[in-house]
Amino acid sequence: MQKALGAEFLGTFWLVLGGCGSAVLAAAFPELGIGFTGVSLAFGLTVLTMAYAVGHISGGHFNPAVSLGLLVGGRFPASKLVPYIVAQVLGGLAAGGVLYLIASGKAGFDVAGGFASNGFGEHSPGKFSMQSALIIEVVLTAFFLIVILGATDKRAPAGFAPIAIGLCLTLIHLISIPVTNTSVNPARSTAVALYVGGWAVEQLWLFWVAPMLGAVLGALAYRWVGSSER
């Protein structure tokens, strides 16, 4: 259990450092910024690489919503849910701290710029409403769980799950960065929001509620459609 929790800590750390780090440090870099596409790919690559690196140790969740969805999907024991979520949140917060130390080494850096936080309304990159944010986070997290449960099904081709899951997360970011800056992961949202404070913490509830709800809906959908019963 301790090694599994350590793997979840490291995996979530890498997800936040790689994904949010690309957004904070490289997305709008003068003249050569990687933009939304690069940030989307970075998030996908963090999950793909760590799923191969430590997925065999912990299952490679790196996301409280994924852990909850796997529980509802019958793939994860309830006794491990809270410890996994704690490890994921702590891993994300540690990465947020490292990213803050790196970013603050540049003159003029200010977390008030967002620090890759998720938001809606005035704090949405595209100024989308709370309703839009809620809908997209629920729907995209639901499909994320469908892909995860399907790709890791014993009937699916072996060894390719991390690729499908990583590309799914890339696609999710390509769709939703303009709406919420993309969460689908409460640990990722918490990891940077607590360093920003203020509005980011006030809006953090949505980026726990919507992904968790979406994960449950996605798991239930896959339990139905993926059932071997005829």
Helices and strands as residue ranges (DSSP letters): H 2-15, I 16-20, H 21-21, I 22-26, H 35-58, H 64-72, G 78-80, H 81-103, G 111-113, G 121-123, H 130-151, H 161-180, H 186-196, H 199-202, H 206-225
